């Protein structure tokens, strides 16, 4: 039996974290790793103490037919990356890697286009994280140097 490579090992853990997501559209799990140690985890869901969309039985963005990647201000959830960043000290994130995995909440299919939104990209940049690894299939992933987002200055995608 072959040993699982580190990137997929950490993405597998992010997959477990996303199981706590309360979003009715998409479930995301994120973990931040520094020096081969998990610093923090996060999944998307309503702020602490507030009701989740699952509890309310309605997603405002679905109800208004808002396409994916648009009008995040109407969403009740805090994104997985933001929750992972909130739970870590900046010192523990400088030079770290963020691992991100996403699934469709209705079908549970992996999201091959998983990436951070423009708001989370800004948080990742300021946190000092240097690399983001996004799962695209059970064994495949993309590696994004955060430096690309800095010098691309959001021109890569305002939606994603």
Wavefront OBJ file of the C-alpha trace (Angstrom):
o trace
v 0.000 0.000 0.000
v 1.422 3.366 -1.045
v 1.785 6.132 1.502
v -0.484 9.150 0.967
v 1.410 12.277 -0.103
v 1.330 15.213 2.336
v -0.824 17.491 0.179
v -3.583 14.897 -0.119
v -3.193 13.964 3.548
v -3.936 17.557 4.572
v -6.682 17.877 1.949
v -8.266 14.712 3.387
v -8.331 16.423 6.778
v -9.915 19.517 5.174
v -12.512 17.111 3.728
v -13.351 15.941 7.223
v -13.582 19.533 8.451
v -16.101 20.452 5.707
v -18.501 17.895 7.118
v -19.286 20.475 9.831
v -20.394 23.048 7.226
v -23.947 24.334 7.552
v -24.259 25.920 4.093
v -27.102 24.678 1.905
v -25.170 25.447 -1.314
v -21.554 24.500 -0.830
v -19.522 22.965 1.967
v -15.925 24.057 2.445
v -13.238 22.951 4.846
v -9.924 24.704 5.376
v -6.872 23.942 7.444
v -3.775 26.023 8.001
v -0.486 24.147 8.312
v 2.900 25.512 9.366
v 6.047 23.389 9.684
v 4.002 20.219 9.232
v 1.660 21.050 12.125
v -2.005 21.946 11.855
v -2.437 25.461 13.219
v -6.214 25.789 12.823
v -9.262 24.578 10.948
v -12.382 26.248 9.619
v -15.598 25.467 7.799
v -18.309 27.706 6.390
v -21.263 28.492 8.602
v -23.106 31.306 10.360
v -21.259 33.344 13.004
v -21.254 31.829 16.496
v -24.626 32.157 18.172
v -26.535 32.932 14.967
v -28.823 30.489 13.214
v -27.438 28.639 10.218
v -29.210 28.444 6.875
v -29.726 24.726 7.542
v -31.540 25.610 10.781
v -33.673 28.215 9.036
v -34.354 25.937 6.061
v -33.568 28.673 3.541
v -30.571 30.063 1.697
v -31.140 33.726 0.873
v -28.862 33.593 -2.157
v -30.684 30.512 -3.525
v -34.051 32.144 -2.866
v -32.949 35.220 -4.868
v -31.343 33.079 -7.637
v -27.942 34.686 -7.088
v -25.200 32.882 -9.023
v -22.280 31.310 -7.219
v -19.496 33.777 -6.511
v -21.740 36.844 -6.339
v -23.338 38.963 -3.588
v -21.554 37.362 -0.638
v -22.828 40.153 1.593
v -26.245 38.444 1.493
v -24.809 35.154 2.764
v -25.168 34.254 6.459
v -21.955 32.230 6.467
v -18.413 33.059 7.410
v -16.159 31.332 4.866
v -13.973 28.373 5.838
v -10.734 30.253 5.138
v -11.872 33.212 7.270
v -12.842 30.914 10.154
v -9.464 29.156 10.006
v -7.657 32.527 9.997
v -9.769 33.847 12.888
v -8.797 30.795 14.948
v -5.028 31.227 14.513
v -2.458 33.773 15.600
v -0.751 35.720 12.830
v 2.616 34.443 14.039
v 1.443 30.880 13.380
v 0.296 31.763 9.850
v 3.342 33.583 8.471
v 4.781 31.247 5.854
v 1.959 28.715 6.315
v -0.070 26.793 3.744
v -3.868 26.814 3.638
v -5.532 23.632 2.362
v -9.057 24.021 0.964
v -11.641 21.502 -0.162
v -15.213 22.040 -1.297
v -18.304 19.966 -2.052
v -21.738 20.664 -3.451
v -24.128 20.511 -0.473
v -26.939 18.933 -2.485
v -24.986 16.259 -4.414
v -21.886 15.978 -2.197
v -19.760 16.083 -5.379
v -16.283 17.554 -5.097
v -16.028 21.059 -6.519
v -13.290 20.947 -9.165
v -13.220 24.763 -9.289
v -12.500 25.285 -5.582
v -10.641 28.513 -4.891
v -10.849 31.383 -2.447
v -13.151 34.329 -3.115
v -11.676 37.825 -3.429
v -12.572 38.674 0.185
v -10.826 35.564 1.537
v -7.838 36.210 -0.719
v -7.333 39.535 1.024
v -7.489 37.836 4.435
v -5.036 35.139 3.310
v -2.604 37.769 2.022
v -2.739 39.778 5.266
v -2.445 36.651 7.411
v 0.975 35.943 5.870
v -0.040 32.616 4.346
v 2.221 31.881 1.375
v 0.480 29.044 -0.452
v -3.070 27.744 -0.964
v -3.672 24.137 -2.017
v -7.140 23.460 -3.464
v -8.574 19.990 -4.020
v -9.912 19.420 -7.543
v -10.475 15.638 -7.383
v -9.920 12.801 -4.932
v -6.175 12.808 -5.641
v -5.540 16.000 -7.620
v -5.049 19.550 -6.412
v -3.851 22.943 -7.535
v -1.186 24.920 -5.732
v -1.574 28.688 -5.753
v 1.299 30.871 -4.611
v -0.347 33.724 -2.674
v 2.232 35.987 -4.299
v 0.214 35.554 -7.539
v -2.791 37.179 -5.841
v -0.660 40.043 -4.593
v 0.897 40.857 -7.949
v -2.260 39.897 -9.898
v -4.089 42.438 -7.723
v -7.441 40.626 -7.986
v -7.363 40.640 -11.777
v -7.327 36.838 -11.750
v -11.004 36.689 -10.846
v -13.306 39.051 -9.035
v -15.906 36.297 -8.711
v -13.816 33.407 -7.436
l 1 2 3 4 5 6 7 8 9 10 11 12 13 14 15 16 17 18 19 20 21 22 23 24 25 26 27 28 29 30 31 32 33 34 35 36 37 38 39 40 41 42 43 44 45 46 47 48 49 50 51 52 53 54 55 56 57 58 59 60 61 62 63 64 65 66 67 68 69 70 71 72 73 74 75 76 77 78 79 80 81 82 83 84 85 86 87 88 89 90 91 92 93 94 95 96 97 98 99 100 101 102 103 104 105 106 107 108 109 110 111 112 113 114 115 116 117 118 119 120 121 122 123 124 125 126 127 128 129 130 131 132 133 134 135 136 137 138 139 140 141 142 143 144 145 146 147 148 149 150 151 152 153 154 155 156 157 158 159 160
